[in-house]
């Protein structure tokens, strides 16, 4: 359900001017979209370390901490897509901060799978 502004119009998601994920959400940058609804978008990662490497994010620009404070809908979607595309198993993970190699401030969740992942991947 989309939140409404005082005018009764649907509230537009917040957006950062130089966020590539916000630009993808707005249709200003290309992306291979695997899933989308009013709240969530799932895209193919440009990195291809494993056969299934997707990024799930809310349309609204939020931080990783804000994303994890309430996984609700995005958690369900990421889990459903992982189960559908990777029936043998998958990982959901997020990088927090520079030391963990977080490259985008727009909160997002990685969906990894499609092969045996071993002890660690990514």
Backbone as ProteinMPNN parsed JSONL, in Angstrom:
{"seq_chain_A": "XXXXXXXXXXXXXXXXXXXXXXXXXXXXXXXXXXXXXXXXXXXXXXXXXXXXXXXXXXXXXXXXXXXXXXXXXXXXXXXXXXXXXXXXXXXXXXXXXXXXXXXXXXXXXXXXXXXXXXXXXX", "coords_chain_A": {"N_chain_A": [[0.833, -1.178, 0.0], [0.584, 2.198, -0.834], [1.828, 5.044, 0.751], [0.099, 8.111, 1.494], [0.294, 11.577, 0.624], [-0.532, 14.746, 2.224], [-2.219, 15.963, 0.376], [-3.665, 13.917, -0.662], [-2.686, 12.576, -2.809], [-0.585, 9.864, -3.999], [2.327, 9.366, -2.067], [5.512, 10.299, -3.121], [8.471, 8.321, -3.441], [11.365, 8.996, -1.414], [14.382, 10.384, -2.71], [17.77, 10.369, -3.615], [19.965, 12.659, -5.218], [22.277, 11.653, -6.609], [22.273, 8.893, -6.469], [22.704, 5.746, -7.75], [20.943, 3.584, -7.533], [18.518, 4.839, -6.906], [18.212, 6.177, -9.312], [17.866, 4.008, -11.036], [15.446, 2.986, -10.03], [13.813, 5.143, -10.732], [13.813, 4.849, -13.45], [15.806, 6.013, -14.915], [18.282, 4.95, -15.307], [19.617, 2.048, -16.859], [18.539, -1.321, -16.133], [18.336, -4.824, -15.486], [15.398, -5.878, -14.654], [14.044, -8.058, -12.362], [11.905, -8.367, -10.697], [9.203, -6.327, -9.589], [7.227, -4.112, -7.598], [4.909, -1.885, -5.971], [6.481, -1.166, -3.797], [8.951, -2.525, -3.735], [11.882, -3.405, -5.631], [13.633, -5.716, -7.624], [16.698, -6.427, -9.008], [19.028, -7.588, -11.53], [22.303, -8.086, -10.53], [25.198, -6.3, -11.614], [27.59, -7.514, -11.25], [28.857, -10.831, -11.582], [29.456, -13.14, -9.909], [28.374, -15.531, -9.059], [25.885, -17.816, -10.422], [23.193, -16.863, -9.864], [22.712, -13.694, -8.936], [21.398, -11.24, -7.424], [19.893, -8.037, -6.607], [17.899, -6.768, -4.129], [15.737, -4.158, -3.276], [14.137, -1.475, -1.51], [11.972, 0.887, -3.049], [12.117, 3.392, -2.03], [14.682, 5.572, -0.893], [16.627, 4.4, 1.545], [18.7, 3.682, 4.431], [21.042, 0.93, 5.048], [20.722, 0.078, 7.706], [18.142, 1.032, 8.283], [16.69, -0.507, 6.462], [17.07, -3.111, 7.508], [15.795, -2.835, 9.921], [13.156, -3.375, 9.614], [12.303, -5.874, 7.905], [10.068, -7.07, 6.72], [8.039, -6.855, 3.942], [10.036, -6.719, 1.882], [11.791, -8.688, 2.741], [10.179, -10.985, 2.536], [9.735, -11.029, -0.275], [12.395, -11.286, -1.274], [13.074, -13.781, -0.183], [11.128, -15.447, -1.425], [11.842, -15.164, -4.157], [14.461, -16.144, -4.078], [13.937, -18.842, -3.309], [12.486, -19.683, -5.543], [14.269, -19.317, -7.756], [16.566, -20.595, -6.93], [16.364, -23.46, -5.995], [17.954, -25.35, -4.709], [19.198, -24.023, -2.673], [20.183, -20.869, -1.21], [21.634, -17.611, -0.489], [20.957, -14.779, 1.556], [22.154, -11.605, 1.985], [23.768, -8.674, 3.339], [25.922, -5.886, 3.014], [27.455, -3.818, 5.372], [28.741, -0.741, 5.588], [32.079, 0.628, 4.895], [34.28, -1.167, 5.495], [33.076, -3.611, 5.081], [32.707, -3.592, 2.433], [30.522, -2.163, 1.371], [29.042, -0.668, -1.31], [27.034, 1.009, -2.184], [24.905, 3.49, -0.88], [22.154, 3.302, -0.758], [19.92, 1.281, 0.8], [20.064, -2.231, 0.429], [19.566, -5.684, -0.441], [21.338, -8.642, -0.989], [20.785, -11.4, -3.123], [21.932, -14.508, -3.486], [22.937, -17.378, -5.334], [22.278, -20.468, -7.085], [24.284, -22.227, -7.458], [26.573, -24.451, -5.754], [27.584, -22.885, -2.88], [29.666, -23.124, -1.128], [31.678, -22.553, 1.816], [31.937, -19.775, 2.098], [31.052, -16.866, 0.185], [31.275, -14.107, -2.049]], "CA_chain_A": [[0.0, 0.0, 0.0], [1.371, 3.412, -0.962], [1.485, 6.106, 1.694], [-0.415, 9.272, 0.797], [0.631, 12.909, 1.107], [-1.702, 15.473, 2.72], [-3.087, 16.289, -0.761], [-4.387, 12.719, -1.07], [-1.919, 11.934, -3.872], [0.416, 8.936, -3.477], [3.577, 10.003, -1.671], [6.622, 9.852, -3.945], [9.597, 7.865, -2.635], [12.475, 9.931, -1.306], [15.396, 10.061, -3.705], [19.022, 11.11, -3.541], [20.259, 13.07, -6.597], [23.346, 10.919, -7.29], [22.199, 7.479, -6.1], [22.428, 4.947, -8.945], [19.752, 2.769, -7.315], [17.369, 5.742, -7.063], [18.086, 6.435, -10.746], [17.288, 2.79, -11.612], [14.034, 2.986, -9.611], [13.131, 6.186, -11.505], [13.874, 4.538, -14.874], [16.81, 6.876, -15.537], [19.455, 4.107, -15.575], [19.152, 0.719, -17.263], [18.716, -2.459, -15.226], [17.552, -6.011, -15.783], [14.474, -5.979, -13.531], [13.546, -9.41, -12.167], [10.64, -8.237, -9.992], [8.919, -5.002, -9.054], [5.874, -3.773, -7.179], [4.86, -0.498, -5.501], [7.413, -0.929, -2.702], [10.217, -3.251, -3.879], [12.388, -3.734, -6.969], [14.736, -6.681, -7.606], [17.425, -6.309, -10.273], [20.223, -8.4, -11.728], [23.545, -7.404, -10.179], [26.125, -6.257, -12.747], [28.625, -8.496, -10.927], [28.365, -12.185, -11.88], [30.322, -14.082, -9.208], [27.645, -16.801, -9.019], [24.831, -17.761, -11.443], [22.109, -15.978, -9.447], [23.265, -12.608, -8.136], [20.377, -10.205, -7.548], [19.825, -7.01, -5.58], [16.534, -6.398, -3.773], [15.757, -2.892, -2.546], [12.911, -0.691, -1.488], [12.015, 1.999, -3.989], [12.491, 4.558, -1.239], [16.083, 5.596, -0.487], [16.828, 4.22, 2.983], [20.008, 3.11, 4.754], [21.051, -0.502, 5.353], [20.16, -0.101, 9.048], [16.688, 1.216, 8.183], [16.177, -1.678, 5.759], [17.076, -4.263, 8.403], [14.95, -2.618, 11.094], [11.845, -3.949, 9.312], [12.467, -6.585, 6.634], [8.72, -7.295, 6.218], [7.725, -7.155, 2.546], [11.238, -6.984, 1.081], [12.295, -9.987, 3.179], [9.327, -12.014, 1.92], [9.997, -11.068, -1.72], [13.738, -11.837, -1.477], [12.992, -15.206, 0.132], [10.351, -16.114, -2.481], [12.643, -15.196, -5.387], [15.544, -17.094, -3.821], [13.399, -20.203, -3.36], [12.07, -19.988, -6.92], [15.403, -19.378, -8.68], [17.66, -21.392, -6.358], [15.717, -24.456, -5.151], [18.948, -26.098, -3.933], [19.683, -23.183, -1.581], [20.626, -19.518, -1.569], [21.995, -16.735, 0.625], [20.544, -13.383, 1.599], [23.144, -10.901, 2.789], [23.927, -7.235, 3.154], [27.175, -5.303, 3.474], [27.279, -2.598, 6.162], [29.915, 0.117, 5.727], [33.267, 0.536, 4.051], [35.06, -2.38, 5.765], [32.334, -4.755, 4.545], [32.631, -3.337, 0.994], [29.243, -1.586, 0.936], [29.371, 0.281, -2.376], [25.893, 1.893, -2.421], [24.242, 3.895, 0.354], [20.747, 2.892, -0.849], [19.817, -0.034, 1.421], [19.743, -3.317, -0.487], [19.785, -7.051, 0.009], [21.858, -9.51, -2.037], [20.256, -12.756, -3.24], [23.002, -15.248, -4.15], [22.715, -18.82, -5.427], [22.369, -21.088, -8.394], [25.409, -23.158, -7.444], [27.045, -24.696, -4.393], [28.26, -21.658, -2.47], [30.791, -23.404, -0.252], [31.581, -21.934, 3.14], [31.801, -18.317, 1.967], [31.043, -16.354, -1.177], [30.959, -12.672, -2.144]], "C_chain_A": [[0.876, 1.239, 0.0], [0.885, 4.46, 0.022], [1.027, 7.333, 0.905], [0.042, 10.559, 1.457], [-0.649, 13.587, 1.583], [-2.691, 15.802, 1.612], [-3.944, 15.101, -1.194], [-3.697, 11.964, -2.189], [-0.949, 10.93, -3.249], [1.721, 9.683, -3.182], [4.712, 9.432, -2.521], [7.763, 9.403, -3.044], [10.672, 8.939, -2.549], [13.579, 9.455, -2.237], [16.614, 10.932, -3.507], [19.461, 11.439, -4.968], [21.305, 12.226, -7.317], [23.382, 9.446, -6.897], [21.82, 6.658, -7.328], [21.187, 4.085, -8.744], [18.49, 3.619, -7.413], [17.129, 6.037, -8.542], [17.498, 5.217, -11.473], [15.796, 2.734, -11.293], [13.229, 3.982, -10.452], [13.136, 5.913, -13.01], [14.882, 5.373, -15.628], [18.117, 6.149, -15.832], [18.931, 2.726, -15.955], [19.402, -0.329, -16.178], [17.862, -3.61, -15.728], [16.67, -6.263, -14.56], [13.872, -7.384, -13.503], [12.156, -9.375, -11.538], [10.46, -6.775, -9.603], [7.464, -4.901, -8.639], [5.927, -2.338, -6.666], [5.933, -0.161, -4.474], [8.829, -1.439, -2.971], [10.574, -3.415, -5.352], [13.56, -4.697, -6.773], [15.378, -6.637, -8.986], [18.583, -7.297, -10.316], [21.438, -7.558, -11.349], [24.451, -7.382, -11.407], [27.319, -7.184, -12.508], [28.042, -9.887, -11.138], [29.253, -13.235, -11.223], [29.704, -15.467, -9.102], [26.479, -16.695, -10.008], [23.649, -16.85, -11.095], [22.697, -14.946, -8.499], [22.364, -11.396, -8.347], [20.485, -9.209, -6.404], [18.357, -6.657, -5.362], [16.596, -5.125, -2.948], [14.367, -2.291, -2.511], [13.063, 0.418, -2.507], [12.468, 3.28, -3.292], [13.965, 4.456, -0.839], [16.157, 5.535, 1.042], [18.205, 3.612, 3.203], [19.895, 1.603, 4.977], [20.401, -0.747, 6.716], [18.644, 0.053, 9.029], [16.035, 0.016, 7.489], [16.032, -2.858, 6.716], [16.193, -4.07, 9.632], [13.542, -3.179, 10.875], [11.914, -4.616, 7.941], [11.137, -6.919, 5.978], [8.6, -7.716, 4.766], [8.974, -7.496, 1.733], [11.855, -8.329, 1.469], [11.499, -11.133, 2.568], [9.624, -12.156, 0.428], [11.357, -11.7, -1.994], [13.743, -13.344, -1.228], [12.243, -15.976, -0.95], [11.159, -16.226, -3.771], [13.801, -16.164, -5.226], [15.073, -18.533, -3.918], [13.032, -20.615, -4.782], [13.27, -20.196, -7.84], [16.523, -20.302, -8.214], [17.092, -22.48, -5.444], [16.688, -25.285, -4.308], [19.514, -25.318, -2.764], [20.191, -21.849, -2.09], [21.026, -18.773, -0.301], [21.372, -15.369, 0.434], [21.564, -12.688, 2.478], [23.191, -9.43, 2.448], [25.283, -6.82, 3.686], [26.865, -3.999, 4.199], [28.609, -1.868, 6.253], [31.094, -0.244, 4.852], [34.035, -0.777, 4.249], [34.386, -3.641, 5.243], [32.102, -4.616, 3.044], [31.246, -2.903, 0.527], [29.556, -0.505, -0.082], [28.255, 1.276, -2.662], [25.224, 2.224, -1.099], [22.777, 3.477, 0.395], [20.655, 1.461, -0.303], [19.366, -1.104, 0.448], [20.159, -4.657, 0.1], [20.269, -7.874, -1.173], [21.163, -10.868, -1.968], [21.273, -13.522, -4.078], [22.672, -16.728, -4.197], [22.895, -19.339, -6.827], [23.532, -22.049, -8.535], [25.749, -23.443, -5.982], [27.914, -23.514, -3.974], [29.468, -21.914, -1.572], [30.583, -22.723, 1.093], [31.335, -20.44, 3.077], [31.796, -17.941, 0.499], [30.774, -14.87, -1.093], [31.86, -11.786, -1.465]], "O_chain_A": [[1.83, 1.312, 0.775], [-0.311, 4.733, 0.118], [1.498, 7.576, -0.206], [0.165, 10.638, 2.679], [-1.74, 13.059, 1.369], [-3.888, 15.913, 1.876], [-4.854, 15.262, -2.008], [-4.074, 10.833, -2.495], [-0.528, 11.108, -2.106], [2.153, 10.529, -3.966], [4.856, 8.214, -2.626], [8.011, 10.015, -2.004], [10.871, 9.703, -3.494], [13.696, 8.262, -2.516], [16.483, 12.129, -3.254], [19.346, 10.588, -5.85], [21.23, 12.09, -8.538], [24.435, 8.816, -6.988], [20.741, 6.845, -7.89], [20.439, 3.87, -9.698], [17.485, 3.159, -7.954], [15.983, 6.136, -8.98], [16.721, 5.374, -12.415], [14.977, 2.469, -12.174], [12.095, 3.697, -10.838], [12.528, 6.665, -13.772], [14.831, 5.443, -16.856], [18.972, 6.683, -16.538], [17.91, 2.284, -15.428], [20.356, -0.227, -15.407], [16.802, -3.404, -16.319], [17.135, -6.795, -13.552], [13.274, -7.841, -14.477], [11.326, -10.242, -11.808], [11.431, -6.071, -9.324], [6.584, -5.517, -9.24], [6.912, -1.641, -6.911], [6.264, 1.011, -4.295], [9.799, -0.854, -2.49], [9.7, -3.547, -6.208], [14.377, -4.518, -5.87], [14.702, -6.789, -10.003], [19.055, -7.776, -9.285], [21.574, -6.425, -11.813], [24.473, -8.349, -12.168], [27.985, -7.592, -13.459], [26.853, -10.101, -10.898], [29.754, -14.13, -11.904], [30.42, -16.467, -9.06], [26.116, -15.585, -10.397], [23.157, -16.133, -11.966], [23.129, -15.278, -7.395], [22.527, -10.633, -9.299], [21.086, -9.494, -5.368], [17.655, -6.29, -6.305], [17.406, -5.015, -2.028], [13.53, -2.564, -3.372], [14.182, 0.844, -2.795], [13.117, 4.136, -3.893], [14.441, 3.376, -0.487], [15.8, 6.488, 1.735], [18.811, 3.086, 2.269], [18.793, 1.064, 5.083], [19.613, -1.681, 6.864], [17.935, -0.71, 9.687], [14.955, -0.423, 7.884], [14.998, -3.525, 6.735], [15.872, -5.041, 10.316], [12.817, -3.429, 11.838], [11.616, -3.984, 6.928], [11.091, -7.042, 4.754], [9.016, -8.815, 4.4], [8.968, -8.464, 0.973], [12.387, -9.033, 0.611], [12.072, -12.132, 2.134], [9.751, -13.271, -0.079], [11.465, -12.566, -2.862], [14.354, -14.096, -1.987], [12.682, -17.053, -1.352], [11.158, -17.278, -4.41], [14.097, -16.93, -6.144], [15.736, -19.361, -4.544], [13.243, -21.762, -5.176], [13.291, -21.147, -8.621], [17.341, -20.743, -9.022], [17.312, -22.432, -4.234], [16.286, -25.862, -3.298], [20.238, -25.879, -1.942], [20.578, -21.716, -3.251], [20.789, -19.241, 0.813], [21.268, -14.862, -0.683], [21.819, -13.129, 3.599], [22.711, -9.001, 1.398], [25.743, -7.345, 4.7], [26.102, -3.172, 3.7], [29.519, -2.338, 6.935], [31.108, -1.269, 4.169], [34.4, -1.429, 3.271], [35.06, -4.639, 4.988], [31.388, -5.421, 2.447], [30.836, -3.233, -0.586], [30.249, 0.464, 0.228], [28.495, 2.29, -3.317], [24.997, 1.333, -0.28], [22.216, 3.314, 1.479], [21.241, 0.539, -0.872], [18.393, -0.912, -0.281], [20.986, -4.738, 1.009], [19.676, -7.814, -2.25], [20.974, -11.421, -0.884], [21.457, -13.217, -5.256], [22.181, -17.284, -3.215], [23.577, -18.732, -7.653], [23.746, -22.622, -9.603], [25.269, -22.755, -5.081], [28.884, -23.187, -4.659], [30.223, -20.983, -1.289], [29.464, -22.365, 1.46], [30.607, -19.892, 3.905], [32.437, -18.59, -0.327], [30.113, -14.414, -0.16], [31.669, -10.57, -1.494]]}, "name": "protein", "num_of_chains": 1, "seq": "XXXXXXXXXXXXXXXXXXXXXXXXXXXXXXXXXXXXXXXXXXXXXXXXXXXXXXXXXXXXXXXXXXXXXXXXXXXXXXXXXXXXXXXXXXXXXXXXXXXXXXXXXXXXXXXXXXXXXXXXXX"}
